[in-house]
Amino acid sequence: MEQKYQVHRGLYDVIKTLEEQPLMKMMADWLGGVFSAVDEGKPILFNQFTIFSELMVAMDIQPLSPELWQVVSLQLNPNACCESIDAAQDAGIHPELCSANKAIIGDIMLDKIPPPSMVVLPTFPCDNSKITYQTLGYLTGAPTYFLDCPYWMDEKEAMDYWTNQFRGLISFLEENTGKKMDYDRLTEVVEESNRCIDYWLEGVELLKLQPLPLNGPFTSGYLAGLTSLGLPAATAAVKASRDDLIARLDKQETAVAEEKARVIWFYYPVFWDGGLTPWMAEIGAVIPVGLVGYYNAEPIDTTSPETIIRGLAQRGLQSPMGKQGRGASELWIDDCLHAVDQWKGDCVILASHPGCKWLRGCYGLFRDIARERGIPVMVYDVDLFDPRLTSAEESRARIEQFLTTVVFK
Ligand code: SF4
């Protein structure tokens, strides 16, 4: 019988031969865990792209972030999501839905992603995600748990309410797996994730240096968060990324020979266009930070189950895009301005992904503020999961024109 998920299985076969590289080992372990769960009939939990893995790791439940599943396939084929996007639209999903979300629905319809046994997401960052994950629950029958986040988090009661959502999540996982949370194991997992996040924060800090030792953003921490945060392999992967930066600094190596512009790309990368960032570096434009590499979190106090659950809830408010997408536009705008200031940005380039309507609204407000402060901004239409809107050549032409006429001295 033909095996399913051939693209991802093929990639897994390749990257598991590269396991001496800690980042590859982490990704191979994650994909291998997904296939073991499929082959052995074990539960798979769809964790939306702002939900990190510690509770799943502690309960030995396999996380599968559907967005990351797509990003993986786009590294092999820029058109990898098109078939699923079209299938979702043909089935009646409205075209205005974010292409990432259409692709997930299409993937389920076309049997291109293992179906979930459980679905977990917060009520941020967008309506697209909320309706999509409800649709996934409907299509697969998987029980779905929403972590309901208050709009404002400035009162203790709001934090208490949010922390209760995490207690509810643990009950949900227990009910749907028949397992009980082992709090000694959760303590170990969270201590491990504290170590990992320390390395992540160090890596993010090192990219503030000028000139940049290595082109950013620092993404390994986010990959760890979605796949295996709390396991030693994740800590090793993020530590290796941090160590790489330190080694380059020691040897006085820089990302490019001449740093002509530091670009704050305060959104996700164009996932199907892996060559875009290296091409920008070739013309002297480096990216010290992006939304994925913009992260800050406190260590979690592991003295009791209560402190751990509260710490996980607090950290759950910090995930990339989750932090900025919880309410008022200022959350994203203030972080983008902070990124320009701290990572010494010369300009901001904003990919305007058609489905991301809340963020496109922020872009308009941000542009007015940036104009007053003299920060050059380029906003351009490009779909992160579908190359049919704006080609790689068009992206390069637009970006080059902006950089050479407005930014390069
Ligand atoms: S890209 Fe925007 S609209 Fe799409 S899932 Fe992410 S936050 Fe939501």
Boltz pocket constraint, residues with backbone or C-beta under 6 A from the ligand:
constraints:
  - pocket:
      binder: B
      contacts: [[A, 98], [A, 99], [A, 100], [A, 101], [A, 125], [A, 126], [A, 127], [A, 128], [A, 129], [A, 321], [A, 325], [A, 353], [A, 355], [A, 356], [A, 357], [A, 359]]
      max_distance: 6.0
